[in-house]
């Protein structure tokens, strides 16, 4: 009896640990490396500055997403974690 094993590996490019800064860091990053557009699979975002307040967290996420959209990264998935709850 022959057993086949298949391993599917996702090796993605994840930009990690961006904190609340109104999108300043991601703008600087894309200005320095415009080739990142279309080559980033996801972005980690830590909305610490919102202090765990749900509406404030959502505002920070929206502000960051708006910055991404302006840069052509609006369809890039966000991994939102470490928000202080």
VMD Tcl script that builds the backbone (N, CA, C; Angstrom):
set m [mol new atoms 255]
animate dup $m
set s [atomselect $m all]
$s set {name element resname resid chain x y z} {
  {N N UNK 1 A 0.841 -1.179 0.000}
  {CA C UNK 1 A 0.000 0.000 0.000}
  {C C UNK 1 A 0.884 1.239 0.000}
  {N N UNK 2 A 0.602 2.107 -0.925}
  {CA C UNK 2 A 1.379 3.342 -1.036}
  {C C UNK 2 A 0.624 4.475 -0.346}
  {N N UNK 3 A 1.334 5.211 0.486}
  {CA C UNK 3 A 0.752 6.351 1.185}
  {C C UNK 3 A 1.371 7.620 0.626}
  {N N UNK 4 A 0.527 8.537 0.254}
  {CA C UNK 4 A 1.010 9.833 -0.235}
  {C C UNK 4 A 0.680 10.890 0.791}
  {N N UNK 5 A 1.617 11.718 1.017}
  {CA C UNK 5 A 1.410 12.845 1.923}
  {C C UNK 5 A 1.633 14.132 1.144}
  {N N UNK 6 A 0.744 15.036 1.370}
  {CA C UNK 6 A 0.832 16.320 0.680}
  {C C UNK 6 A 0.976 17.405 1.728}
  {N N UNK 7 A 1.943 18.233 1.539}
  {CA C UNK 7 A 2.165 19.358 2.435}
  {C C UNK 7 A 1.951 20.632 1.635}
  {N N UNK 8 A 0.991 21.396 2.067}
  {CA C UNK 8 A 0.729 22.676 1.426}
  {C C UNK 8 A 1.219 23.755 2.380}
  {N N UNK 9 A 2.111 24.563 1.895}
  {CA C UNK 9 A 2.716 25.602 2.721}
  {C C UNK 9 A 2.385 26.961 2.130}
  {N N UNK 10 A 1.928 27.844 2.997}
  {CA C UNK 10 A 1.716 29.223 2.591}
  {C C UNK 10 A 2.861 30.038 3.150}
  {N N UNK 11 A 3.643 30.564 2.275}
  {CA C UNK 11 A 4.717 31.467 2.680}
  {C C UNK 11 A 4.318 32.854 2.191}
  {N N UNK 12 A 3.825 33.639 3.091}
  {CA C UNK 12 A 3.360 34.957 2.717}
  {C C UNK 12 A 4.228 36.048 3.309}
  {N N UNK 13 A 4.083 37.210 2.742}
  {CA C UNK 13 A 4.792 38.379 3.247}
  {C C UNK 13 A 3.831 39.142 4.140}
  {N N UNK 14 A 4.149 39.195 5.437}
  {CA C UNK 14 A 3.311 39.879 6.408}
  {C C UNK 14 A 4.107 41.033 7.007}
  {N N UNK 15 A 3.576 42.218 6.874}
  {CA C UNK 15 A 4.167 43.376 7.536}
  {C C UNK 15 A 3.581 43.367 8.937}
  {N N UNK 16 A 4.421 43.289 9.954}
  {CA C UNK 16 A 3.883 43.062 11.287}
  {C C UNK 16 A 4.088 44.200 12.264}
  {N N UNK 17 A 3.128 44.290 13.180}
  {CA C UNK 17 A 3.275 45.123 14.348}
  {C C UNK 17 A 3.198 46.617 14.159}
  {N N UNK 18 A 2.428 47.099 13.196}
  {CA C UNK 18 A 2.300 48.538 13.013}
  {C C UNK 18 A 1.391 49.086 14.109}
  {N N UNK 19 A 1.846 50.117 14.778}
  {CA C UNK 19 A 1.056 50.721 15.856}
  {C C UNK 19 A 0.352 51.974 15.336}
  {N N UNK 20 A -0.519 52.519 16.160}
  {CA C UNK 20 A -1.310 53.687 15.780}
  {C C UNK 20 A -0.391 54.887 15.543}
  {N N UNK 21 A -0.395 55.359 14.319}
  {CA C UNK 21 A 0.388 56.549 13.974}
  {C C UNK 21 A -0.259 57.287 12.808}
  {N N UNK 22 A -1.538 56.989 12.554}
  {CA C UNK 22 A -2.247 57.645 11.456}
  {C C UNK 22 A -1.783 57.203 10.083}
  {N N UNK 23 A -1.024 56.113 10.022}
  {CA C UNK 23 A -0.535 55.608 8.748}
  {C C UNK 23 A 0.820 56.152 8.342}
  {N N UNK 24 A 1.477 56.911 9.224}
  {CA C UNK 24 A 2.760 57.537 8.883}
  {C C UNK 24 A 3.832 56.505 8.528}
  {N N UNK 25 A 3.951 55.452 9.337}
  {CA C UNK 25 A 5.006 54.467 9.079}
  {C C UNK 25 A 4.797 53.747 7.750}
  {N N UNK 26 A 3.566 53.314 7.498}
  {CA C UNK 26 A 3.308 52.585 6.253}
  {C C UNK 26 A 3.539 53.488 5.043}
  {N N UNK 27 A 3.219 54.778 5.176}
  {CA C UNK 27 A 3.499 55.720 4.075}
  {C C UNK 27 A 5.004 55.829 3.826}
  {N N UNK 28 A 5.784 55.932 4.901}
  {CA C UNK 28 A 7.242 56.013 4.756}
  {C C UNK 28 A 7.800 54.720 4.171}
  {N N UNK 29 A 7.238 53.604 4.598}
  {CA C UNK 29 A 7.707 52.317 4.110}
  {C C UNK 29 A 7.463 52.192 2.602}
  {N N UNK 30 A 6.269 52.550 2.159}
  {CA C UNK 30 A 5.949 52.455 0.737}
  {C C UNK 30 A 6.734 53.488 -0.069}
  {N N UNK 31 A 6.981 54.666 0.508}
  {CA C UNK 31 A 7.803 55.669 -0.193}
  {C C UNK 31 A 9.209 55.138 -0.410}
  {N N UNK 32 A 9.730 54.421 0.581}
  {CA C UNK 32 A 11.084 53.863 0.463}
  {C C UNK 32 A 11.120 52.632 -0.434}
  {N N UNK 33 A 10.024 51.863 -0.444}
  {CA C UNK 33 A 9.973 50.618 -1.223}
  {C C UNK 33 A 8.633 50.509 -1.959}
  {N N UNK 34 A 8.430 51.283 -3.024}
  {CA C UNK 34 A 7.158 51.233 -3.741}
  {C C UNK 34 A 6.828 49.854 -4.295}
  {N N UNK 35 A 7.827 49.007 -4.440}
  {CA C UNK 35 A 7.592 47.653 -4.947}
  {C C UNK 35 A 6.818 46.786 -3.949}
  {N N UNK 36 A 6.597 47.286 -2.742}
  {CA C UNK 36 A 5.789 46.546 -1.770}
  {C C UNK 36 A 4.332 46.452 -2.215}
  {N N UNK 37 A 3.866 47.438 -2.955}
  {CA C UNK 37 A 2.481 47.422 -3.425}
  {C C UNK 37 A 2.307 46.213 -4.337}
  {N N UNK 38 A 1.359 45.375 -3.975}
  {CA C UNK 38 A 1.116 44.152 -4.736}
  {C C UNK 38 A 1.945 42.966 -4.284}
  {N N UNK 39 A 2.865 43.192 -3.349}
  {CA C UNK 39 A 3.731 42.109 -2.886}
  {C C UNK 39 A 3.631 41.854 -1.390}
  {N N UNK 40 A 2.673 42.466 -0.736}
  {CA C UNK 40 A 2.437 42.249 0.694}
  {C C UNK 40 A 1.145 41.452 0.813}
  {N N UNK 41 A 1.197 40.332 1.535}
  {CA C UNK 41 A 0.016 39.479 1.666}
  {C C UNK 41 A -0.906 39.895 2.801}
  {N N UNK 42 A -0.371 40.481 3.842}
  {CA C UNK 42 A -1.191 40.974 4.947}
  {C C UNK 42 A -0.372 41.916 5.811}
  {N N UNK 43 A -1.077 42.643 6.670}
  {CA C UNK 43 A -0.427 43.623 7.543}
  {C C UNK 43 A -0.958 43.440 8.957}
  {N N UNK 44 A -0.041 43.335 9.917}
  {CA C UNK 44 A -0.417 43.279 11.323}
  {C C UNK 44 A -0.574 44.693 11.863}
  {N N UNK 45 A -1.631 44.914 12.607}
  {CA C UNK 45 A -1.911 46.258 13.135}
  {C C UNK 45 A -2.279 46.148 14.603}
  {N N UNK 46 A -1.652 46.974 15.437}
  {CA C UNK 46 A -1.883 46.986 16.880}
  {C C UNK 46 A -2.439 48.344 17.297}
  {N N UNK 47 A -3.755 48.476 17.426}
  {CA C UNK 47 A -4.330 49.777 17.793}
  {C C UNK 47 A -4.284 50.054 19.300}
  {N N UNK 48 A -3.065 50.060 19.862}
  {CA C UNK 48 A -2.890 50.324 21.302}
  {C C UNK 48 A -3.424 51.682 21.719}
  {N N UNK 49 A -3.231 52.674 20.889}
  {CA C UNK 49 A -3.563 54.051 21.248}
  {C C UNK 49 A -5.023 54.262 21.574}
  {N N UNK 50 A -5.859 53.311 21.194}
  {CA C UNK 50 A -7.288 53.450 21.447}
  {C C UNK 50 A -7.654 53.078 22.879}
  {N N UNK 51 A -6.731 52.490 23.611}
  {CA C UNK 51 A -6.946 52.176 25.014}
  {C C UNK 51 A -8.019 51.145 25.293}
  {N N UNK 52 A -8.367 50.330 24.314}
  {CA C UNK 52 A -9.361 49.288 24.523}
  {C C UNK 52 A -10.798 49.738 24.357}
  {N N UNK 53 A -11.012 51.003 24.087}
  {CA C UNK 53 A -12.357 51.516 23.872}
  {C C UNK 53 A -12.813 51.100 22.469}
  {N N UNK 54 A -13.899 50.326 22.384}
  {CA C UNK 54 A -14.317 49.742 21.107}
  {C C UNK 54 A -14.504 50.771 19.995}
  {N N UNK 55 A -15.255 51.855 20.195}
  {CA C UNK 55 A -15.390 52.830 19.101}
  {C C UNK 55 A -14.042 53.452 18.702}
  {N N UNK 56 A -13.177 53.681 19.663}
  {CA C UNK 56 A -11.860 54.261 19.356}
  {C C UNK 56 A -11.010 53.265 18.565}
  {N N UNK 57 A -11.080 51.975 18.929}
  {CA C UNK 57 A -10.348 50.948 18.179}
  {C C UNK 57 A -10.829 50.942 16.732}
  {N N UNK 58 A -12.128 50.956 16.535}
  {CA C UNK 58 A -12.674 50.935 15.175}
  {C C UNK 58 A -12.277 52.183 14.397}
  {N N UNK 59 A -12.231 53.330 15.062}
  {CA C UNK 59 A -11.782 54.558 14.398}
  {C C UNK 59 A -10.334 54.439 13.950}
  {N N UNK 60 A -9.484 53.879 14.816}
  {CA C UNK 60 A -8.068 53.712 14.468}
  {C C UNK 60 A -7.898 52.742 13.298}
  {N N UNK 61 A -8.673 51.672 13.312}
  {CA C UNK 61 A -8.615 50.703 12.210}
  {C C UNK 61 A -9.055 51.372 10.915}
  {N N UNK 62 A -10.122 52.154 10.954}
  {CA C UNK 62 A -10.601 52.836 9.754}
  {C C UNK 62 A -9.577 53.843 9.240}
  {N N UNK 63 A -8.965 54.595 10.156}
  {CA C UNK 63 A -7.930 55.564 9.755}
  {C C UNK 63 A -6.764 54.850 9.073}
  {N N UNK 64 A -6.344 53.717 9.653}
  {CA C UNK 64 A -5.242 52.962 9.062}
  {C C UNK 64 A -5.646 52.391 7.705}
  {N N UNK 65 A -6.848 51.863 7.619}
  {CA C UNK 65 A -7.312 51.321 6.337}
  {C C UNK 65 A -7.374 52.413 5.270}
  {N N UNK 66 A -7.823 53.612 5.647}
  {CA C UNK 66 A -7.855 54.728 4.695}
  {C C UNK 66 A -6.462 55.039 4.165}
  {N N UNK 67 A -5.463 55.010 5.052}
  {CA C UNK 67 A -4.068 55.244 4.620}
  {C C UNK 67 A -3.637 54.152 3.645}
  {N N UNK 68 A -3.990 52.914 3.941}
  {CA C UNK 68 A -3.650 51.811 3.036}
  {C C UNK 68 A -4.302 52.002 1.671}
  {N N UNK 69 A -5.569 52.386 1.674}
  {CA C UNK 69 A -6.282 52.589 0.417}
  {C C UNK 69 A -5.629 53.687 -0.416}
  {N N UNK 70 A -5.210 54.765 0.234}
  {CA C UNK 70 A -4.533 55.858 -0.475}
  {C C UNK 70 A -3.242 55.385 -1.134}
  {N N UNK 71 A -2.611 54.378 -0.538}
  {CA C UNK 71 A -1.339 53.858 -1.043}
  {C C UNK 71 A -1.507 52.723 -2.045}
  {N N UNK 72 A -2.746 52.330 -2.312}
  {CA C UNK 72 A -2.972 51.204 -3.211}
  {C C UNK 72 A -2.930 49.860 -2.510}
  {N N UNK 73 A -3.002 49.877 -1.175}
  {CA C UNK 73 A -2.976 48.643 -0.389}
  {C C UNK 73 A -4.309 48.379 0.310}
  {N N UNK 74 A -5.375 48.992 -0.174}
  {CA C UNK 74 A -6.665 48.892 0.482}
  {C C UNK 74 A -7.263 47.497 0.528}
  {N N UNK 75 A -6.862 46.618 -0.380}
  {CA C UNK 75 A -7.383 45.248 -0.391}
  {C C UNK 75 A -6.516 44.288 0.416}
  {N N UNK 76 A -5.452 44.794 1.014}
  {CA C UNK 76 A -4.544 43.948 1.800}
  {C C UNK 76 A -5.205 43.589 3.130}
  {N N UNK 77 A -5.300 42.288 3.458}
  {CA C UNK 77 A -5.920 41.901 4.729}
  {C C UNK 77 A -5.144 42.444 5.932}
  {N N UNK 78 A -5.889 42.805 6.971}
  {CA C UNK 78 A -5.295 43.268 8.224}
  {C C UNK 78 A -5.433 42.181 9.285}
  {N N UNK 79 A -4.385 41.995 10.051}
  {CA C UNK 79 A -4.418 41.140 11.239}
  {C C UNK 79 A -4.408 42.095 12.418}
  {N N UNK 80 A -5.564 42.283 13.030}
  {CA C UNK 80 A -5.694 43.248 14.127}
  {C C UNK 80 A -5.616 42.500 15.435}
  {N N UNK 81 A -4.610 42.847 16.242}
  {CA C UNK 81 A -4.449 42.192 17.530}
  {C C UNK 81 A -3.714 43.126 18.474}
  {N N UNK 82 A -3.586 42.701 19.713}
  {CA C UNK 82 A -2.914 43.492 20.748}
  {C C UNK 82 A -3.546 44.869 20.902}
  {N N UNK 83 A -4.857 44.867 21.156}
  {CA C UNK 83 A -5.547 46.135 21.260}
  {C C UNK 83 A -5.926 46.532 22.663}
  {N N UNK 84 A -5.451 45.823 23.683}
  {CA C UNK 84 A -5.579 46.286 25.048}
  {C C UNK 84 A -6.838 45.926 25.803}
  {N N UNK 85 A -7.630 44.978 25.315}
  {CA C UNK 85 A -8.814 44.576 26.066}
  {C C UNK 85 A -8.461 43.513 27.065}
}
mol reanalyze $m
mol bondsrecalc $m
mol representation Tube
mol addrep $m
